[in-house]
Amino acid sequence: MAEPLLALAGVQTHIGRYHILQGVDFAVPNGELTMLLGRNGAGKTTTLRTIMGLWRASQGSIRFEGADVSALSTPAIADLGIAYVPESMAIFAGLTVEENLILAARSGPLDSARLDWIFGFFGALKKFWHLPAGLLSGGQKQMLAVARAIVEPRKLILIDEPTKGLAPSIINNLIAALAELKKTATTVLMVEQNFHAARSLGDSVAVMDGGRIVHAGRMADLAADAALQSRLLGLSLDAHQ
């Protein structure tokens, strides 16, 4: 079996006096979109932030392309080809759409062909190219946040609840964009509460509860097993279209 692009083993994270991650173990296969699911407060966002070095693991290893990156700084992790789309989106509200993307293009000038590809999914970004990002709607800001992560090729993208609070039409655009991204060499680890999106996009899945991984496998198997969904998540995917 091929070595996964990303692998966490025994990862523990403390935030102040709180012990959030309590021994997280799972792998992200190369070239796949892995869903990280779980109830609110399970530790999903903490997992993404720990991978990105924004919070430091107190124990365990985080291996990317076979090398332990758990002690690296966030900029050093980004330099390895990892991008992060936080739930807060964290766009620069006072800068234009264009300027936000220029800042995200770490390797040089914006690539026009890559921009055209992005505009094919997120046409509003082209329309509001010179508008301050703070004036965009919530859905348009989420488009911009995802576009910044894919403005140039990345090896791994961490995405935290990209569809949260968005209208169904915008969610469908995001699903289409991420489905196209799956056809490239990019690997994605995504936290998601919209189970239509999770089932549509996920190749593999890891389910968290209480700061640990309680299930890992193929997304299609979880989507086909209502009893397993109910046991792990307290709901059925079919009830959340």
C-alpha positions in Angstrom: 0.0 0.0 0.0 1.3 3.4 -0.9 2.4 5.7 1.9 -0.2 8.3 2.7 0.5 12.0 2.0 -0.3 12.9 5.6 -0.4 10.7 8.7 -1.1 11.6 12.3 -0.1 9.2 15.1 -0.9 9.7 18.7 -1.3 13.4 18.3 -2.3 15.3 21.5 -3.0 19.0 21.7 -3.4 21.1 24.8 -4.9 24.6 24.6 -4.3 26.2 28.0 -5.6 23.8 30.6 -7.8 22.0 28.1 -6.7 18.7 26.6 -8.4 18.8 23.2 -6.8 16.1 21.1 -6.3 12.9 23.0 -4.3 10.7 20.7 -5.5 11.3 17.1 -4.5 8.6 14.6 -5.5 8.7 10.9 -4.1 9.0 7.4 -4.9 11.1 4.4 -4.3 9.1 1.1 -2.4 10.9 -1.6 -4.7 12.3 -4.4 -7.9 11.8 -2.4 -10.4 14.0 -0.6 -10.7 12.9 3.0 -13.6 14.1 5.1 -13.1 14.7 8.8 -16.5 14.4 10.4 -17.8 14.6 14.0 -20.2 16.3 16.3 -19.5 19.9 17.4 -16.6 20.1 19.8 -15.1 16.8 18.7 -11.8 18.4 17.9 -11.9 18.7 14.1 -10.8 22.4 13.8 -8.1 21.8 16.4 -6.8 18.9 14.3 -6.5 21.2 11.2 -4.9 23.9 13.2 -2.4 21.5 14.8 -1.5 20.1 11.3 -0.9 23.7 10.2 1.3 24.5 13.2 -1.0 27.1 14.5 -1.4 25.1 17.7 1.5 22.9 18.7 1.0 19.2 19.3 2.2 18.3 22.8 2.7 14.6 21.8 2.7 12.4 18.8 3.8 12.8 15.2 2.5 14.6 12.1 4.2 13.2 9.0 3.9 14.9 5.6 5.5 13.1 2.6 7.1 10.8 5.2 8.8 13.6 7.2 7.7 14.7 10.7 6.5 18.3 10.5 5.1 18.6 14.0 7.9 20.9 15.1 7.9 23.2 12.1 6.6 26.8 12.0 3.4 27.6 10.1 5.3 29.4 7.3 7.6 26.4 6.9 4.6 24.1 6.7 3.0 26.3 4.1 6.3 26.3 2.1 5.9 22.5 1.8 2.8 23.0 -0.3 0.1 22.9 2.3 -2.7 25.5 2.3 -5.4 26.2 5.0 -8.9 27.6 4.6 -10.1 28.4 8.1 -13.8 28.5 9.0 -13.4 32.2 9.6 -12.2 32.6 6.0 -9.6 35.1 7.3 -9.6 37.2 4.1 -8.1 40.7 4.1 -11.2 42.8 4.1 -9.5 46.1 3.2 -7.7 44.6 0.1 -9.4 44.0 -3.2 -10.1 40.5 -4.5 -7.1 40.8 -6.8 -4.8 41.8 -4.0 -6.0 38.9 -1.8 -5.1 36.5 -4.5 -1.8 38.2 -5.2 -0.8 37.7 -1.6 -1.8 34.0 -1.8 0.4 33.4 -4.9 3.5 32.6 -3.0 5.6 31.5 -5.9 5.2 34.6 -8.1 2.7 36.5 -10.3 -0.8 35.3 -10.8 -1.2 32.7 -13.6 -3.9 33.8 -16.0 -4.9 30.3 -17.0 -5.2 29.3 -13.4 -7.4 32.4 -12.8 -9.6 31.5 -15.7 -10.1 28.0 -14.3 -11.1 29.5 -10.9 -13.4 32.1 -12.5 -15.2 29.2 -14.2 -16.5 28.2 -10.8 -16.4 31.5 -8.9 -17.5 34.0 -11.5 -18.3 36.6 -8.8 -14.6 37.0 -8.1 -14.0 38.1 -11.6 -17.0 40.5 -11.5 -15.8 42.1 -8.2 -12.0 41.8 -9.0 -11.3 45.4 -7.9 -13.8 45.6 -5.1 -12.6 45.5 -1.4 -13.1 41.9 -0.2 -14.9 43.2 2.9 -17.8 44.3 0.7 -18.4 40.8 -0.7 -21.3 38.7 0.5 -20.7 35.7 2.8 -20.8 33.3 0.0 -18.5 35.4 -2.1 -16.0 35.7 0.7 -16.0 31.9 1.0 -15.3 31.7 -2.7 -12.4 34.0 -2.2 -11.1 32.0 0.7 -11.1 28.8 -1.3 -9.7 30.6 -4.4 -6.7 31.8 -2.4 -5.9 28.2 -1.4 -6.0 27.0 -5.0 -4.6 30.0 -6.8 -1.5 28.0 -7.4 -1.0 24.2 -7.2 -0.8 22.8 -3.7 0.0 19.3 -2.5 -2.5 19.4 0.4 -5.4 21.8 1.2 -7.0 21.8 4.7 -10.5 23.2 4.5 -12.7 23.9 7.5 -16.5 23.9 6.9 -16.5 25.7 3.5 -20.3 25.4 3.1 -21.3 26.7 6.5 -24.0 29.3 6.2 -24.1 29.4 2.4 -27.1 29.2 0.1 -27.7 25.9 -1.7 -26.7 27.3 -5.1 -23.4 28.5 -3.7 -22.8 25.2 -2.0 -23.3 23.4 -5.4 -20.7 25.7 -7.0 -18.3 24.9 -4.2 -18.9 21.1 -4.6 -18.4 21.5 -8.4 -15.1 23.4 -7.9 -13.8 20.9 -5.4 -14.8 18.0 -7.6 -12.7 19.4 -10.4 -9.8 20.0 -7.9 -10.0 16.3 -7.1 -9.1 15.6 -10.7 -5.7 17.3 -10.2 -2.8 16.2 -8.1 -4.1 18.0 -5.1 -5.0 16.2 -1.9 -7.7 17.7 0.4 -8.6 17.2 4.0 -12.0 18.8 4.7 -14.1 19.3 7.8 -17.7 19.5 6.8 -21.2 19.5 8.4 -23.2 19.5 5.2 -23.6 15.8 4.6 -24.7 16.2 1.0 -21.3 17.8 0.3 -19.5 15.2 2.4 -21.1 12.3 0.5 -20.7 14.0 -2.9 -17.0 14.7 -2.5 -15.5 12.4 0.1 -13.3 9.4 -1.0 -12.2 8.5 2.5 -13.5 9.6 5.9 -12.4 9.8 9.5 -14.9 10.5 12.3 -13.9 12.2 15.5 -15.4 12.1 19.0 -14.0 13.4 22.2 -10.6 14.3 20.7 -10.0 10.9 19.1 -10.7 9.1 15.8 -13.5 6.6 16.3 -13.9 5.5 12.7 -11.9 5.5 9.5 -12.8 4.1 6.2 -14.3 4.8 2.8 -16.9 7.6 2.5 -19.1 5.4 0.3 -19.3 2.7 3.0 -20.4 5.2 5.6 -22.9 6.8 3.3 -24.5 3.4 2.6 -24.8 2.5 6.3 -27.5 4.4 8.1 -27.0 2.5 11.4 -23.3 3.4 11.4 -24.0 7.0 10.6 -26.5 7.2 13.5 -24.0 5.5 15.9 -21.1 7.7 15.0 -22.8 11.0 14.2 -26.2 10.8 15.8 -27.9 11.3 12.4 -28.5 9.9 9.0 -26.8 11.3 5.9 -30.1 10.8 4.0 -31.8 13.3 6.4 -29.3 16.0 5.6 -29.5 16.7 1.9 
